[in-house]
Amino acid sequence: LKSNPSNNEEKEAQTQLTKSDELQRLHSQALSAYQQEDYEAAISLLDEILAVCVWDAELRELRAECYIKEGEPSKAISDLKAAAKLKNDNTEAFYKISRIYYQLGDHELSLSEVRECLKLDQDHKQCFSLYKQVKKLNKQIESAEEFIREGRYEDAINKYDSVMKTEPEVPVYATRAKERICHCLSKNQQATEAIKLCTEVLQLEPANVNALKDRAEAYLLEDMYEE
């Protein structure tokens, strides 16, 4: 305005200043809500700010944290992916995306994202530690599935037992392993054990189609047609 004063520009400048003051106020409120663990309110405020400040990586990372706390991992991933593109060498975003995928049981996508982190910094301690864990688990699962394709059901069962030992903390891997072991038992004509294990899986996931099919096969082996 000082270099080129005009009424129109002054109006526009005042509007932008007012908007910027309002956004700063919303930002303070969002940080305060986050610190008070009111994540829903923080998300709502950050939505307003990010509608204007579309390219702010840090605000996206903050909103992703709120989504994680609110149990909305897919929305967190979306924000973190944007933050990874907006900020150079954003190893932290790749690490967090990889961790979320891992917790959701998507070990292949987790491995892909943690590799992106290590491309940026091969000495990143958290990423390297996660990489070793995911790579080991991924290899065991691939190996078990290969055994199943070859009809080597006992070997597959042993390998899925190893999967459960490798990752005892994230329940989804134990459930998937039990589901696949039940499949192997059913194929291996070990009907009683298959029924028991599939029932265990179905107590956790009543709509698990694979476990229902494998338990049905096992019931057939036992001539339990009604079941």
C-alpha positions in Angstrom: 0.0 0.0 0.0 2.8 2.4 0.8 4.4 1.9 -2.6 1.1 2.1 -4.5 -1.8 3.6 -2.5 -5.3 3.2 -3.9 -8.7 2.8 -2.3 -9.4 -0.7 -3.9 -6.1 -2.1 -2.7 -6.5 -0.6 0.7 -9.9 -2.4 1.0 -8.3 -5.7 -0.1 -5.3 -5.3 2.2 -7.6 -4.6 5.2 -9.7 -7.7 4.4 -6.6 -9.8 4.2 -5.3 -8.4 7.5 -8.6 -9.1 9.2 -8.6 -12.6 7.8 -5.0 -13.2 8.9 -5.8 -12.0 12.4 -8.8 -14.4 12.5 -6.7 -17.3 11.3 -4.1 -16.7 14.0 -6.9 -16.6 16.6 -8.2 -20.0 15.2 -4.7 -21.4 15.3 -4.3 -20.5 19.0 -7.6 -22.1 19.7 -6.7 -25.2 17.8 -3.4 -25.6 19.7 -5.2 -25.0 23.0 -7.9 -27.6 22.1 -5.1 -30.1 21.1 -3.3 -29.5 24.4 -6.5 -30.1 26.3 -7.0 -33.3 24.4 -10.2 -32.0 22.8 -9.2 -33.5 19.4 -12.7 -33.1 17.8 -12.7 -29.4 18.4 -9.0 -29.1 17.2 -9.9 -30.9 14.0 -12.9 -28.6 13.4 -10.7 -25.4 13.9 -7.9 -26.9 11.7 -10.4 -27.6 9.0 -11.2 -23.9 8.8 -7.6 -22.8 8.7 -6.5 -25.4 6.2 -9.4 -24.3 3.9 -7.3 -21.1 3.5 -3.8 -22.3 4.2 -3.9 -25.3 2.0 -0.1 -25.7 1.8 0.7 -25.7 5.5 2.5 -29.0 6.2 2.7 -28.5 9.9 -1.0 -27.9 10.3 -1.7 -31.0 8.3 0.6 -33.0 10.6 -1.2 -31.6 13.7 -4.6 -32.5 12.2 -3.2 -36.0 11.4 -2.2 -36.4 15.1 -5.8 -35.4 16.1 -7.2 -38.0 13.6 -5.0 -40.7 15.1 -6.2 -39.8 18.6 -9.8 -39.9 17.3 -9.3 -43.4 15.7 -9.5 -42.2 12.1 -6.3 -43.6 10.6 -7.2 -43.3 6.9 -7.8 -39.5 7.3 -4.5 -39.2 9.2 -2.7 -41.0 6.4 -4.2 -38.6 3.8 -2.9 -35.5 5.8 0.5 -37.1 6.4 0.9 -38.0 2.7 0.2 -34.3 1.8 2.7 -33.2 4.5 5.3 -35.5 3.1 5.0 -33.8 -0.3 4.8 -30.3 1.1 7.9 -30.4 3.3 11.3 -31.6 2.0 12.9 -34.6 3.6 9.9 -35.2 5.8 11.1 -38.5 7.3 8.7 -38.1 10.3 5.6 -38.1 8.0 6.8 -41.3 6.2 7.6 -42.9 9.6 4.1 -42.1 10.9 2.4 -43.3 7.7 4.3 -46.6 7.9 3.4 -47.1 11.6 -0.3 -46.5 10.9 -0.3 -49.0 8.0 1.5 -51.5 10.3 -1.0 -51.1 13.1 -3.8 -51.6 10.6 -2.2 -54.9 9.4 -1.1 -53.7 6.0 2.5 -54.8 6.3 3.2 -54.4 2.5 2.2 -50.7 2.4 4.0 -50.2 5.8 7.2 -51.6 4.2 6.9 -49.3 1.2 6.5 -46.1 3.3 9.3 -46.9 5.7 11.6 -47.5 2.7 10.7 -43.9 1.6 11.9 -42.7 5.0 15.2 -44.5 4.7 15.8 -43.2 1.2 15.8 -39.7 2.8 17.9 -40.7 5.8 19.4 -44.2 5.9 20.5 -43.6 9.6 17.0 -42.7 10.8 16.8 -44.9 14.0 13.1 -45.2 14.3 12.6 -45.9 10.6 15.4 -48.5 10.5 14.0 -50.3 13.6 10.5 -50.4 12.1 12.0 -51.5 8.7 13.7 -54.5 10.3 10.5 -55.5 12.1 8.2 -55.1 9.0 10.6 -56.7 6.6 10.9 -59.8 8.9 7.2 -60.1 9.3 6.6 -59.5 5.6 9.0 -62.3 4.7 7.4 -64.8 7.1 3.9 -64.1 5.7 5.1 -64.3 2.1 6.8 -67.6 2.9 3.7 -69.0 4.6 1.5 -68.1 1.7 4.0 -69.8 -0.7 3.8 -73.0 1.4 0.0 -72.8 1.2 0.1 -72.5 -2.6 2.4 -75.5 -2.7 0.0 -77.5 -0.4 2.7 -77.7 2.3 0.2 -77.0 5.1 2.3 -78.1 8.1 5.1 -75.8 7.0 2.6 -73.0 6.5 1.2 -73.6 10.0 4.7 -73.4 11.5 5.5 -70.2 9.6 2.3 -68.5 10.8 3.2 -69.6 14.4 6.4 -67.6 13.8 4.4 -64.6 12.6 2.5 -64.5 15.9 5.8 -64.7 17.8 7.4 -61.9 15.7 4.4 -59.6 16.3 2.6 -60.3 19.6 1.6 -56.7 20.2 -0.6 -55.9 17.2 -3.7 -58.1 17.4 -4.6 -58.0 13.7 -1.5 -60.2 12.8 -2.5 -62.9 15.3 -6.0 -62.9 14.0 -4.9 -63.2 10.4 -2.4 -65.9 11.3 -5.1 -67.9 13.1 -7.4 -67.5 10.1 -4.7 -68.9 7.7 -3.8 -71.7 10.2 -7.5 -72.7 10.3 -7.4 -72.8 6.5 -4.4 -75.1 6.5 -5.9 -77.4 9.2 -9.1 -77.7 7.2 -7.2 -78.5 4.0 -5.1 -81.0 5.9 -8.2 -82.8 7.1 -7.6 -81.8 10.7 -11.3 -80.9 11.2 -11.6 -80.7 15.0 -8.6 -78.3 15.3 -9.8 -76.3 12.3 -13.3 -75.9 13.8 -11.8 -74.8 17.2 -9.4 -72.2 15.6 -11.9 -70.8 13.1 -14.4 -70.4 15.9 -11.8 -68.4 17.8 -11.3 -66.1 14.8 -15.1 -65.7 14.3 -15.5 -64.7 18.0 -13.2 -61.7 17.2 -14.5 -61.1 13.6 -18.0 -62.6 13.2 -18.2 -61.5 9.5 -14.8 -63.1 8.5 -15.8 -64.8 5.3 -12.6 -66.9 5.0 -13.0 -68.3 8.5 -16.7 -69.1 7.8 -15.8 -71.0 4.6 -13.0 -72.9 6.2 -15.1 -73.9 9.2 -17.8 -75.0 6.8 -15.3 -77.2 5.0 -14.2 -78.7 8.4 -17.8 -79.4 9.4 -18.3 -81.2 6.1 -15.3 -83.5 7.0 -17.0 -84.3 10.3 -20.4 -84.9 8.5 -21.9 -82.0 10.6 -24.1 -80.8 7.7 -26.5 -78.7 9.8 -23.6 -76.7 11.1 
